């Protein structure tokens, strides 16, 4: 276990891992991860949504998370799950 780090102090790999871990917690909480839930986890403001969107894209590209509904065209309310979830 590590002490919490601020988003700005994390490397890209650490951010992707935090994103993945948050998706796992949200998945088991029957909620799923969203841009808003990840911003809240990092203690970020609504105006920083684009930073989180880029992180989510990086986590998808790294194969750590996936969209719950791949046919969903809208990204605004997309729910993300860990890569291994149904």
OpenMM code with the backbone's topology and positions (N, CA, C; nanometers):
from openmm import Vec3, app, unit

residues = "UNK UNK UNK UNK UNK UNK UNK UNK UNK UNK UNK UNK UNK UNK UNK UNK UNK UNK UNK UNK UNK UNK UNK UNK UNK UNK UNK UNK UNK UNK UNK UNK UNK UNK UNK UNK UNK UNK UNK UNK UNK UNK UNK UNK UNK UNK UNK UNK UNK UNK UNK UNK UNK UNK UNK UNK UNK UNK UNK UNK UNK UNK UNK UNK UNK UNK UNK UNK UNK UNK UNK UNK UNK UNK UNK UNK UNK UNK UNK UNK UNK UNK UNK UNK UNK UNK".split()
positions = [
    Vec3(0.0846, -0.1177, 0.0000),
    Vec3(0.0000, 0.0000, 0.0000),
    Vec3(0.0891, 0.1239, 0.0000),
    Vec3(0.0457, 0.2207, -0.0768),
    Vec3(0.1197, 0.3456, -0.0871),
    Vec3(0.0337, 0.4598, -0.0373),
    Vec3(0.0996, 0.5661, 0.0040),
    Vec3(0.0235, 0.6834, 0.0452),
    Vec3(-0.0335, 0.7511, -0.0799),
    Vec3(-0.1442, 0.8202, -0.0649),
    Vec3(-0.2068, 0.8850, -0.1808),
    Vec3(-0.1135, 0.9867, -0.2463),
    Vec3(-0.1237, 0.9945, -0.3794),
    Vec3(-0.0484, 1.0929, -0.4562),
    Vec3(-0.1465, 1.1829, -0.5290),
    Vec3(-0.1055, 1.3053, -0.5506),
    Vec3(-0.1866, 1.3968, -0.6298),
    Vec3(-0.1757, 1.3557, -0.7764),
    Vec3(-0.2796, 1.3839, -0.8522),
    Vec3(-0.2828, 1.3507, -0.9943),
    Vec3(-0.1602, 1.4059, -1.0667),
    Vec3(-0.1243, 1.5289, -1.0383),
    Vec3(-0.0112, 1.5938, -1.1059),
    Vec3(0.1219, 1.5272, -1.0739),
    Vec3(0.1304, 1.4583, -0.9610),
    Vec3(0.2553, 1.3943, -0.9197),
    Vec3(0.2681, 1.2501, -0.9686),
    Vec3(0.1656, 1.1995, -1.0360),
    Vec3(0.1662, 1.0606, -1.0817),
    Vec3(0.2205, 1.0507, -1.2242),
    Vec3(0.2897, 0.9402, -1.2511),
    Vec3(0.3322, 0.9131, -1.3884),
    Vec3(0.2111, 0.8632, -1.4672),
    Vec3(0.2242, 0.8574, -1.5979),
    Vec3(0.1147, 0.8071, -1.6806),
    Vec3(0.0794, 0.6646, -1.6417),
    Vec3(0.1781, 0.5813, -1.6175),
    Vec3(0.1518, 0.4419, -1.5787),
    Vec3(0.0767, 0.4345, -1.4457),
    Vec3(0.1136, 0.5186, -1.3519),
    Vec3(0.0434, 0.5222, -1.2239),
    Vec3(-0.1009, 0.5690, -1.2415),
    Vec3(-0.1216, 0.6649, -1.3280),
    Vec3(-0.2572, 0.7138, -1.3545),
    Vec3(-0.3423, 0.6045, -1.4185),
    Vec3(-0.2860, 0.5339, -1.5152),
    Vec3(-0.3593, 0.4256, -1.5812),
    Vec3(-0.3931, 0.3169, -1.4797),
    Vec3(-0.2993, 0.2823, -1.3931),
    Vec3(-0.3247, 0.1796, -1.2914),
    Vec3(-0.4323, 0.2261, -1.1931),
    Vec3(-0.4285, 0.3532, -1.1538),
    Vec3(-0.5314, 0.4078, -1.0642),
    Vec3(-0.6678, 0.4051, -1.1319),
    Vec3(-0.6707, 0.4361, -1.2598),
    Vec3(-0.7947, 0.4316, -1.3382),
    Vec3(-0.8492, 0.2891, -1.3401),
    Vec3(-0.7635, 0.1929, -1.3682),
    Vec3(-0.8037, 0.0521, -1.3692),
    Vec3(-0.8568, 0.0093, -1.2321),
    Vec3(-0.7829, 0.0414, -1.1272),
    Vec3(-0.8261, 0.0022, -0.9918),
    Vec3(-0.9598, 0.0655, -0.9563),
    Vec3(-0.9794, 0.1900, -0.9960),
    Vec3(-1.1078, 0.2563, -0.9702),
    Vec3(-1.2194, 0.1850, -1.0462),
    Vec3(-1.1921, 0.1421, -1.1686),
    Vec3(-1.2949, 0.0706, -1.2454),
    Vec3(-1.3321, -0.0611, -1.1781),
    Vec3(-1.2347, -0.1281, -1.1169),
    Vec3(-1.2619, -0.2535, -1.0461),
    Vec3(-1.3517, -0.2272, -0.9248),
    Vec3(-1.3172, -0.1268, -0.8471),
    Vec3(-1.3975, -0.0919, -0.7291),
    Vec3(-1.5397, -0.0561, -0.7709),
    Vec3(-1.5527, 0.0250, -0.8728),
    Vec3(-1.6850, 0.0655, -0.9202),
    Vec3(-1.7620, -0.0534, -0.9778),
    Vec3(-1.6944, -0.1425, -1.0467),
    Vec3(-1.7583, -0.2617, -1.1028),
    Vec3(-1.8176, -0.3479, -0.9912),
    Vec3(-1.7391, -0.3723, -0.8866),
    Vec3(-1.7891, -0.4536, -0.7762),
    Vec3(-1.8928, -0.3798, -0.6921),
    Vec3(-1.8983, -0.2487, -0.7049),
    Vec3(-2.0023, -0.1705, -0.6383),
    Vec3(-2.1267, -0.1579, -0.7231),
    Vec3(-2.1314, -0.2316, -0.8362),
    Vec3(-2.2450, -0.2315, -0.9287),
    Vec3(-2.2755, -0.0934, -0.9856),
    Vec3(-2.1723, -0.0118, -1.0018),
    Vec3(-2.1957, 0.1208, -1.0560),
    Vec3(-2.1250, 0.1414, -1.1894),
    Vec3(-2.0046, 0.0980, -1.2019),
    Vec3(-1.9252, 0.1253, -1.3204),
    Vec3(-1.8566, 0.2604, -1.3081),
    Vec3(-1.7432, 0.2730, -1.3713),
    Vec3(-1.6653, 0.3959, -1.3663),
    Vec3(-1.7136, 0.4934, -1.4731),
    Vec3(-1.7184, 0.6197, -1.4380),
    Vec3(-1.7501, 0.7259, -1.5331),
    Vec3(-1.6417, 0.8324, -1.5229),
    Vec3(-1.6442, 0.9249, -1.6163),
    Vec3(-1.5523, 1.0376, -1.6103),
    Vec3(-1.5712, 1.1106, -1.4773),
    Vec3(-1.6960, 1.1315, -1.4383),
    Vec3(-1.7254, 1.2039, -1.3142),
    Vec3(-1.6766, 1.1287, -1.1913),
    Vec3(-1.6942, 0.9956, -1.1876),
    Vec3(-1.6503, 0.9202, -1.0698),
    Vec3(-1.4981, 0.9200, -1.0592),
    Vec3(-1.4295, 0.9159, -1.1741),
    Vec3(-1.2832, 0.9180, -1.1716),
    Vec3(-1.2315, 1.0563, -1.1318),
    Vec3(-1.2968, 1.1609, -1.1782),
    Vec3(-1.2599, 1.2970, -1.1347),
    Vec3(-1.2755, 1.3096, -0.9843),
    Vec3(-1.3844, 1.2564, -0.9319),
    Vec3(-1.4083, 1.2625, -0.7879),
    Vec3(-1.3009, 1.1854, -0.7127),
    Vec3(-1.2625, 1.0692, -0.7645),
    Vec3(-1.1589, 0.9883, -0.7010),
    Vec3(-1.0269, 1.0645, -0.6931),
    Vec3(-0.9943, 1.1425, -0.7977),
    Vec3(-0.8709, 1.2195, -0.8002),
    Vec3(-0.8869, 1.3571, -0.7354),
    Vec3(-1.0083, 1.3924, -0.6942),
    Vec3(-1.0321, 1.5227, -0.6324),
    Vec3(-1.0182, 1.6370, -0.7307),
    Vec3(-1.0651, 1.6149, -0.8529),
    Vec3(-1.0515, 1.7143, -0.9597),
    Vec3(-1.1838, 1.7854, -0.9849),
    Vec3(-1.1743, 1.9027, -1.0412),
    Vec3(-1.2894, 1.9873, -1.0710),
    Vec3(-1.3534, 1.9453, -1.2033),
    Vec3(-1.4800, 1.9815, -1.2219),
    Vec3(-1.5513, 1.9517, -1.3465),
    Vec3(-1.4795, 2.0075, -1.4689),
    Vec3(-1.4114, 2.1183, -1.4524),
    Vec3(-1.3411, 2.1802, -1.5643),
    Vec3(-1.2225, 2.0964, -1.6124),
    Vec3(-1.1853, 1.9950, -1.5364),
    Vec3(-1.0729, 1.9091, -1.5723),
    Vec3(-1.1183, 1.7796, -1.6388),
    Vec3(-1.2409, 1.7775, -1.6850),
    Vec3(-1.2971, 1.6573, -1.7472),
    Vec3(-1.2165, 1.6122, -1.8682),
    Vec3(-1.1604, 1.7058, -1.9433),
    Vec3(-1.0846, 1.6668, -2.0623),
    Vec3(-0.9571, 1.5909, -2.0255),
    Vec3(-0.8949, 1.6257, -1.9139),
    Vec3(-0.7762, 1.5521, -1.8680),
    Vec3(-0.8134, 1.4073, -1.8364),
    Vec3(-0.9274, 1.3896, -1.7714),
    Vec3(-0.9723, 1.2550, -1.7362),
    Vec3(-1.0141, 1.1793, -1.8614),
    Vec3(-1.0745, 1.2473, -1.9566),
    Vec3(-1.1099, 1.1815, -2.0831),
    Vec3(-0.9860, 1.1273, -2.1529),
    Vec3(-0.8775, 1.2053, -2.1521),
    Vec3(-0.7521, 1.1582, -2.2128),
    Vec3(-0.6970, 1.0384, -2.1370),
    Vec3(-0.7057, 1.0420, -2.0033),
    Vec3(-0.6588, 0.9287, -1.9236),
    Vec3(-0.7417, 0.8039, -1.9529),
    Vec3(-0.8716, 0.8188, -1.9633),
    Vec3(-0.9579, 0.7049, -1.9947),
    Vec3(-0.9198, 0.6471, -2.1303),
    Vec3(-0.8960, 0.7314, -2.2284),
    Vec3(-0.8534, 0.6856, -2.3615),
    Vec3(-0.7204, 0.6099, -2.3513),
    Vec3(-0.6265, 0.6604, -2.2724),
    Vec3(-0.4977, 0.5923, -2.2518),
    Vec3(-0.5176, 0.4555, -2.1871),
    Vec3(-0.6076, 0.4478, -2.0882),
    Vec3(-0.6342, 0.3208, -2.0201),
    Vec3(-0.7009, 0.2203, -2.1136),
    Vec3(-0.7875, 0.2683, -2.2015),
    Vec3(-0.8501, 0.1812, -2.3017),
    Vec3(-0.7435, 0.1304, -2.3981),
    Vec3(-0.6600, 0.2212, -2.4470),
    Vec3(-0.5536, 0.1840, -2.5406),
    Vec3(-0.4545, 0.0859, -2.4781),
    Vec3(-0.4344, 0.0973, -2.3468),
    Vec3(-0.3440, 0.0064, -2.2753),
    Vec3(-0.4109, -0.1279, -2.2454),
    Vec3(-0.5409, -0.1384, -2.2748),
    Vec3(-0.6130, -0.2629, -2.2518),
    Vec3(-0.6531, -0.2876, -2.1079),
    Vec3(-0.6574, -0.1826, -2.0264),
    Vec3(-0.6897, -0.1979, -1.8839),
    Vec3(-0.8389, -0.1827, -1.8539),
    Vec3(-0.9103, -0.1037, -1.9347),
    Vec3(-1.0545, -0.0860, -1.9164),
    Vec3(-1.1222, -0.0950, -2.0519),
    Vec3(-1.2558, -0.1074, -2.0474),
    Vec3(-1.3350, -0.1088, -2.1703),
    Vec3(-1.4700, -0.0452, -2.1429),
    Vec3(-1.5368, -0.0054, -2.2478),
    Vec3(-1.6693, 0.0532, -2.2362),
    Vec3(-1.7696, -0.0585, -2.2065),
    Vec3(-1.8633, -0.0305, -2.1179),
    Vec3(-1.9679, -0.1283, -2.0865),
    Vec3(-2.0521, -0.1555, -2.2098),
    Vec3(-2.0792, -0.0513, -2.2886),
    Vec3(-2.1602, -0.0632, -2.4092),
    Vec3(-2.0794, -0.0109, -2.5278),
    Vec3(-2.0067, -0.0986, -2.5976),
    Vec3(-1.9212, -0.0535, -2.7076),
    Vec3(-1.9975, 0.0118, -2.8230),
    Vec3(-2.1282, -0.0120, -2.8326),
    Vec3(-2.2081, 0.0476, -2.9392),
    Vec3(-2.2544, 0.1893, -2.9067),
    Vec3(-2.2305, 0.2340, -2.7848),
    Vec3(-2.2709, 0.3677, -2.7419),
    Vec3(-2.1863, 0.4715, -2.8147),
    Vec3(-2.2504, 0.5618, -2.8858),
    Vec3(-2.1809, 0.6667, -2.9602),
    Vec3(-2.1413, 0.7839, -2.8695),
    Vec3(-2.2202, 0.8092, -2.7664),
    Vec3(-2.1953, 0.9213, -2.6764),
    Vec3(-2.0887, 0.8848, -2.5738),
    Vec3(-1.9970, 0.9756, -2.5484),
    Vec3(-1.8937, 0.9525, -2.4477),
    Vec3(-1.9282, 1.0222, -2.3160),
    Vec3(-2.0292, 1.1074, -2.3186),
    Vec3(-2.0593, 1.1886, -2.2009),
    Vec3(-2.0984, 1.1051, -2.0794),
    Vec3(-2.1817, 1.0062, -2.0997),
    Vec3(-2.2289, 0.9264, -1.9869),
    Vec3(-2.1849, 0.7802, -1.9986),
    Vec3(-2.0748, 0.7568, -2.0670),
    Vec3(-2.0266, 0.6209, -2.0860),
    Vec3(-1.9798, 0.5622, -1.9543),
    Vec3(-2.0111, 0.4358, -1.9357),
    Vec3(-1.9673, 0.3608, -1.8185),
    Vec3(-1.8548, 0.2682, -1.8625),
    Vec3(-1.7508, 0.2625, -1.7814),
    Vec3(-1.6351, 0.1798, -1.8120),
    Vec3(-1.6189, 0.0717, -1.7063),
    Vec3(-1.5741, -0.0439, -1.7531),
    Vec3(-1.5488, -0.1596, -1.6680),
    Vec3(-1.4046, -0.2048, -1.6849),
    Vec3(-1.3566, -0.2884, -1.5927),
    Vec3(-1.2249, -0.3492, -1.6141),
    Vec3(-1.2264, -0.4337, -1.7398),
    Vec3(-1.1129, -0.4535, -1.8004),
    Vec3(-1.1029, -0.5256, -1.9277),
    Vec3(-1.1593, -0.6673, -1.9213),
    Vec3(-1.1586, -0.7299, -1.8053),
    Vec3(-1.1995, -0.8701, -1.7921),
    Vec3(-1.3484, -0.8863, -1.7625),
    Vec3(-1.4181, -0.7762, -1.7393),
    Vec3(-1.5613, -0.7845, -1.7050),
    Vec3(-1.6426, -0.8227, -1.8297),
    Vec3(-1.7571, -0.8806, -1.8072),
    Vec3(-1.8418, -0.9236, -1.9182),
    Vec3(-1.8743, -0.8114, -2.0062),
] * unit.nanometer
topology = app.Topology()
chain = topology.addChain("A")
for resn in residues:
    res = topology.addResidue(resn, chain)
    for name in ("N", "CA", "C"):
        topology.addAtom(name, app.Element.getBySymbol(name[0]), res)
